[in-house]
Amino acid sequence: KKDIPAVNFIIHEIHCRRNIEICPYCSDSIPKSEMKNHIESEHVQVTCKCRMKMESSLLKDHEVSSCPLRPVLCQFCDIQLAFNKLQEHELYCGARTEPCGRCGRNVLLRELKEHPQVCG
């Protein structure tokens, strides 16, 4: 999968056939001596805490960006909770009120950012 000078091509091809394999899962060129380790570390199926199955190489990205149980912070109280609980929590949490420092009215937390534009 690389450009090889024509002069070296036959020697290179012999070397590759003897020492390199193509991974059946990702089509990467892997030294034959490392193929077993590559498959075990990159392509073995694992189960996330959310019970979704995937290749081990994809687990870290899943846990950070798409796992429904990944930790996230509430925008109103900075409590850490699971992503799949965030919407329900923020509906409740954003409905709490705080008094405005300028007009004294009680303002919903979810409306605090826009309140200064209509304050007073």
C-alpha positions in Angstrom: 0.0 0.0 0.0 3.0 2.3 -0.5 4.9 3.6 -3.5 8.0 1.5 -4.0 10.8 2.2 -6.5 10.5 -0.2 -9.5 14.1 -1.3 -8.9 13.2 -2.6 -5.4 9.8 -3.9 -6.2 10.5 -7.6 -6.5 12.6 -7.7 -3.3 10.0 -5.6 -1.5 7.2 -7.9 -2.6 9.0 -11.0 -1.5 9.6 -9.3 1.9 6.0 -8.3 2.3 4.5 -11.7 1.3 6.8 -13.3 3.9 6.4 -10.9 6.8 3.2 -8.8 6.4 -0.5 -9.7 6.6 -3.6 -7.7 5.8 -5.9 -7.5 8.8 -9.3 -9.1 7.9 -11.1 -6.5 10.0 -9.5 -3.2 9.2 -7.4 -4.0 6.1 -4.3 -2.5 7.8 -0.9 -4.0 6.9 0.3 -5.7 10.1 3.6 -7.7 10.6 2.6 -11.4 10.8 4.3 -11.7 14.2 2.0 -9.0 15.6 -1.3 -10.0 14.0 -2.6 -12.0 17.0 -1.9 -9.1 19.4 -3.4 -6.6 16.9 -6.6 -8.5 16.7 -6.8 -9.0 20.4 -6.1 -5.4 21.2 -8.1 -3.7 18.4 -10.8 -6.0 17.3 -12.0 -8.1 20.2 -15.6 -7.5 21.2 -16.1 -5.8 24.5 -19.2 -4.6 26.4 -19.6 -1.1 27.6 -21.2 -0.4 31.0 -24.3 0.6 28.9 -24.4 -3.0 27.6 -23.5 -2.0 24.0 -21.0 -4.3 22.3 -18.2 -3.0 20.1 -14.6 -3.5 19.1 -12.2 -2.6 22.0 -10.6 0.1 19.8 -13.9 2.0 19.7 -14.7 1.8 23.4 -12.8 4.9 24.6 -14.4 7.2 22.0 -17.9 5.7 22.7 -17.5 6.3 26.5 -16.5 9.9 25.9 -19.0 10.9 23.1 -21.9 8.6 22.7 -22.5 6.4 25.7 -25.8 7.2 27.4 -24.1 6.6 30.8 -21.2 9.0 30.2 -20.8 11.6 32.9 -22.0 15.1 32.2 -22.6 18.3 34.3 -25.9 20.0 34.9 -25.7 23.5 33.4 -27.6 24.9 36.5 -26.1 23.2 39.5 -22.9 21.6 38.2 -23.8 18.2 39.6 -22.4 15.3 37.6 -24.9 12.7 36.3 -25.4 10.2 33.5 -26.2 11.7 30.1 -29.4 9.8 29.8 -30.6 11.4 33.1 -29.6 15.0 32.1 -32.7 16.2 30.3 -35.1 15.1 33.1 -32.8 16.6 35.8 -32.4 19.9 33.9 -36.1 20.3 33.5 -36.5 20.1 37.2 -33.3 21.9 38.1 -33.9 24.8 35.7 -37.4 25.4 37.1 -35.9 26.5 40.4 -35.8 30.2 41.0 -33.3 32.8 42.3 -33.9 36.4 43.1 -32.6 38.9 40.5 -29.9 41.2 42.1 -31.3 44.2 40.1 -35.1 44.0 40.1 -35.6 41.5 43.0 -38.0 39.3 41.0 -37.7 35.5 41.3 -36.3 34.3 38.0 -36.2 30.7 36.7 -32.6 29.4 36.5 -33.2 28.4 32.9 -34.1 32.1 32.2 -31.3 33.8 34.1 -29.1 34.3 31.1 -31.9 36.1 29.1 -33.3 38.0 32.2 -30.9 41.0 32.1 -32.3 41.9 28.7 -35.9 42.2 30.1 -35.0 43.1 33.7 -36.9 46.0 35.2 
